[in-house]
Amino acid sequence: MADFQAGIGPFLGVFLLAHGWQSGWIGSVMTLGGIAGMLMTAPAGAFIDATRYKRACVIVPGIFTVAASAILLGSQDFWIVTASQVATAIAGAAILPAVTGITLGLVGQSGFNRQNGRNQAFNHAGNVAGAALSGLLGWMYGFTAIVALAALFGVFSIASVLVIPASAIDNRIARGMGPEGDGDHPSGWRVLFTCKPLLILAAALAFFHLGNGAMLPLYSLAVVAGQNANGPGFVATTIVVAQAVMIVASLVAMRMAEKKGYWLVILISFAALPLRGLIAAGLTTSWAVFPVQALDGIGAGLQSVAVPGLVARILNGTGRVNAGQGTVMTVQGVGAALSPAIGGWIAQALGYPAAFAILSAFALASIAIWIVCAPVTKPACAGEPAQRMAAA
C-alpha cells in the first residue's frame, strides 16, 4: 500500500524541475494540494467512523491516487499539475484514518498500540522497497515506470485488503465505542473542540509540520540543482534512508509507549527537526542525505506510532476516534500545506541554506508547546485505555 499511495508524489519536485519549473512554483503547487487534503481529512475521518464499508475507504482512494499521478505524464501545465495534486490529496485523506479504523476494529484498544506499531514498521518497509524500485526504474525508463509500478502495487494492495473479512472488523470498536449496549451513541462533535490534550497535540504538530513539510522536496532540489545528480535516483535514496530508519523508530516507539507512555516519544520526534534543519543548511551535498534523512526517519517514525495511538487513547469511549484522527491531520496539515510555499519562496529569494535554517526554527515552537503543556498532556499520554478488547 505504501507505494501506490505515494505514486509520483515524492518525485514531483525533481520531475517538475526537469521540466523547467522554479522552486517557488513547485512549492505553490504542493501547498495547493496540501490545502485540499487538509480540508478533507476531518470529514473523511467522520465518514469512516460512520461507515461499515471501511475496506472500500482504502481501495477507492488508492485507485484515484494512481490515476492522478498518471495525469502528470501527459501535461505539465500549471493547472493540470495542480488538479492532479489536489485529486491525490483528497483521495489520500481517507487512507490513514481508514487503516487506523480497520486496525482498531480488529484488535481493540488493548491491542492497538502493538498492532499499529507493526503496521507502521511494514508500511515503512514497503516505502523502502517501493522507493528503491521507483528510483531504479525511473533511472532506467523514466517517470512512466514509477507510475506503472504504483499501479502494480495498487492491484496487490486491493487484493490484500479484500482478504480481510468484513465481519472481522467490529465497527463500534473501530470508532472508539464499547461493545453493543455499552454507550449506544457517540459523543457530540463538541468533544473534538473541548478536549485539551487533543488540541495541544494538534497545535504542536502544526508547528512541527510547518517546518518539516518542505524539508525533503527543498533538499532534493538543492542537491539536484547544485550537483546535477540523477533526480529519481537521488529522491529514491532520500526516501530509502528515511524509511529504513522509520522501521526501527516505529518499533522503538511501540516499546517505549508500552513502558512509559507517548509523551516522551512525541517530544523526541519534535527535537529531531531542528538538528535536521541545521545539518541540511550546512551540508547541501549528496552524501549528507544520510544524516538529514536519518533524522527525518526518527521524527516521522516515532510520530507514525505515537500520534494515532495517543488520539485513539484520548478519544476512547467517545465514538469519534477516526474523526479525531482526521481533525489532528487537518490542523497539522495547515503547517504541512504552508511549508512548501514558504520554503520554496525563501529558497528562491535567500537561497537553500537560509530556507532550511528558518524552517527548522518552527520546530522550536512545537517543543515549547509540548513542554509547557506537560501538566495536561502527560497524564493523557500515560493513561491506560479505559475500554479493552482482546486481540483477535
N, C-alpha and C positions, 0 to 999 in steps of 0.2 A: 504493500500500500504506500510505502514511503516515496517511491519513485514516481508513481503515477500521479500522486497528489501534488508533487513539486512541478512535474512537467519540465518546461524550459525555464521556469522561474529563476532558479539560481544562476542561470547562464544569460539572463536577459540583458544585464548591463554590458557584458562584453559583446553580445550579439548586436546590440544597437550601436555600440562604439565602432564595431567593424563596418557598420552602415552609415557612418559619418555623424552620429549624434554626439552632442556635447553633454558633459556631466549634469548640468543644470536641468536640461530637458529630460534626461534619463531619470533623474531623481523625482521630477514632477510627475512623470507617468507612474512611477512606483507609488508615489503618495496618493494619486487619484485611485489607484487600485486598492491601496490600504484603507482609504476612507470608505470605499464601497464595502469592503469586508468588515470594517469596524461597525458600520450601520446595521449589518445583517446578523452579527454574532448573537446578540441578545434575543432577537426574535427566533433565530434558529434554535437556540437552547430551549426557549419556551415551547417551541413546536416539538422538539424531541422529548421533553417532559410529557407532553400530552399524547403523542402518537404511540401506537402499538407496532408501527412498522419501522423500527429503528434500523434494521439492516438496510432498508431502502435509502435511508438518510446518509449512508456511506456510498452505496452503489451509484445512485443517480448523480450526485455531485462529482464523483470521480470521472464519470463519462464526460461531463461538461468541461471539467478541468483539462482533460487531454484534448478535447475539441478546440478549446480556446487557445491552447498553446500552438496547435497546428495552424491557426489563422495567421500567426505571425510570419510563417514561412512564405505566405502569399503576398504580403504587403507590410511595409514598414512606415506607412503613413501615420502621422501622429495620432489621429483619431481612431484608426484601426487598431493600433497598438494599445491605446488607452482602453478601447472597448474590450479587447482581449484580456487585459489585466483586471478590469472591473468584473468581467464574467468569471474569471478564475477566482477572484477574491470572494465573490458572492457564493460560488459553488463550494469553495473550501471552508466557508464559515461554519458549515454544518458538520464537517467530518470529525473534528476533535470532540465536540460535545456528544456526537453520536457514539463514537468509540468509548467515551467515558461512560455514557449511559448503558451501553451494552455490557461493559465490564462490571459496573455496579450491579446491574440486573442479574449477572451470572454468579457473582461471588459475595455480594452484600458488603456492608460496611466493614465487617471484621476481616474480610479477605481483600479489600480494595487496595490498600497500600502496597501489599506484596504483589498482587497481580498487575497493578498499574506500573510498578517498577519493572516487572518482567516485560510488559507491553512496550515500555519505553526503551528498554535495552534492545529488544528485537527491532523496534522502529528505527533506532539509530544504526543498528547493524544493516538494516535494509537501505538506509541512506548511504552508508559506506559503499555497499555493493552497487547501488544504483548510480552514485556519483562516479565511481571508478569506471563502470561500464560506459556511462554517458561521456565521460572525458575521453576515453579510448575511442569510442565510436564517433564522437564529434571531431576528434583529431583526424580520424581516418576518412570519414564520409561526410562530415559537416553537420549542421544543426538538424537536418531532416532525420538523421539517425537517432538523435536524442528524443525527438517526439515519438518516433516509431517504437523506441524502447519503452517509453512511458505507456504507450498504448498496450504493448505486450504485457507489462506488469499489471496494467488495469484489468486485463482478462483474468490473470491469476488471482488478483485481489477479489474480484467479484465472485469467482468460484469459492475462494476461502470463506468469504462472508456468508455465502449461501449454505455452506456446510454446517454453520452454527444453527441448530434447530430454534425456530422462533419460540417454541414452547419452553426452551431453557432459560429465556430472559424473563425475569419477574419484573413487570413494568411498574409496579408500585415501588419495589426496592430500587429500581433503576432511576427513579426521580427523587429518592430520598425519603420515602414514606415507609411505614412499618407494614407488617403483614395485614391481610384482609381483616377489617374490623378495628385496627389499631390506628385511629385517626383517619376518617374516611375522606376528608377533604384537605387539599393542600392549603398552606398559609396564603394570605393575601400578598399581592405584589409589593406591598409596603415593606415587607421583610428585607427585600433586596436593597432598600434605601435607608434602612434604620439599623442594620447590623454593622456595628462599628468595626469589628475585626475585618469584615469583608471590604468595607470602604477604605480602610487603611491599606490593606493588601493591594487593592486596585490602584490607589494613588501612588504607592511606592513602585508598582510595576509600570505605571505610565511614565514616570521619570526614567526608569531603567531603560525602557524600550525607546524613549526619545533619544537616548544616547546610543543605544545598541543597533537600532534598525538600519542605519546607513553604514555601519562599520564594514561589513563584508563586501557589499557592492562597491563602495568607495575604495577599499583596499585593493580589490581586484582591478578596478580602473587605474589606480595609481601605478601598480606594478606592470600591468599590460601596456599602458601608455608610455611608461618611462623606460621599459626594457624590451619592448616588442616581444613579450612572452606569448606563447600559444594560448589564446583565450580560453577555449573549452578545457584544455589540459590544466591550466592554472586554476580555474574555478573548481574543477573536479578535485584538485589537490586540497584546496581550502575546505571543501566540504568533507572530504575523507578524513582529514586531520581532526576537524572539529567533531564529527560524528563518532569517530573511533574513541575519542576521549569521553563523549557523552555516554557511550555504552557503559564504561566504568563508573562515570559520575552518577548515572541513574541507579545503578545497583548500590553504590555507596549511599545515595540519598535514601533509598528504601531502608537500608540497615540503620542509618542514623535516625530516621523518623521513628522506627520501631523502638529505639532505645531512649532518644532524647526529645522527640517531637520535631515539628517542622521549623521552629523559629530560627535556630542556628543554621539549618540548611539554606534557608532563604537569605539570611544575612551574608553567608559566604558567596552565594550566587551574585548578590549585588556587588560585593567587593572585587569580584574578578574583572568587572568592566573598566574601572579607572586604570588599572595596571595594563590591561589590553590596549586601551587608547594611547597611553604613553609610549608603549613599545611600537605601536603602529606609526605614531608620529615621528619617532626617531629612527626607525628602521624600515624604510619602504623598499625592501628587496625581496626577491623570490624566496630566499631561504628563511626570512623572518616570518613567513607564513606559519611555521611550526609553533613558535611561542604565541603568536597572535591568535591563531585558531584553536590552540590547546586551551587558552583562557576562555574563549567563546564556548568551547565544549564543556568546561567546568560550570560556567554560569547557566547555560541553557540546559545541560543535562540534569543539574540539581533542580532547576525550576520545573522541568517536564514531569517530575515525580511530585515535588512538594506542592506546587500550586493546585493541580486538580485534587490532590489528597486533602489539602487544607480546606478548600472550598467544600468538598463533599463532607468533611467533618463539621465545619461551621454550620452548614445548612441542613445537616441530618435531621430528619423529622419534619421538615417544612414542606417537602414535596416540590421544592424549587431548585434542586441541586444543579440541573443542567442549565436552567435559566440563569442561575448564579454564575456558572462557568462562562456562559455567554456574556453576561454583564461585565465580569472581570476582563474577559477578552476584548470587549468593546472599549473599556477605559484604557487598558494597556495599548489597544490599537490606535488610540489617539496619538500616543507618543510614537508608535511604530510608523504610523502614516505620515506624520510630520517630519520624521527623521531624515528620509532620503532627500526631500526637497531642501530642508535646512542645510544638511551636509553637502548636498550637491552644489548649491549656490555659494556656500562658504568656500568649498574647494575651488570653484571656478574663479572666485574673487581673490582669495588669500592663499590658495594652494592646499594640497592634501594634508601636510603636517598640521596646519592650523585647524583644519576641519576635524582631524582626529582628536586633537587636544581639547577643543571646545565640546565635542560630543561626549568625550569621557567625563567631562565635568558634570554633566547632567546626572550621572550615576551617584554622585555625592549626595544629591537631594534624596534619592531613594534610600540610601544608607541612613541619612539623618532621620527621615520619617520612621523607618523601621525601629531605630534605637530609641527615639524619643517616645514613641507609642508602645514601647515594650510592655508597660503595665497592662495594656489592653490585649495585645497580640500574643504575648507569651502563654497566658492561660488557655487561649483558644488553640494555639499550636500544640500544646502539651496534653490537652484533654483527650480522653478516650471516647470513641463513638458511643453514643447513648443507646443505639439500637444495633443489634448484631444478627448476622445470618451466617450459618455455616457455609464454608466454601463448597461450591458444587464439585 
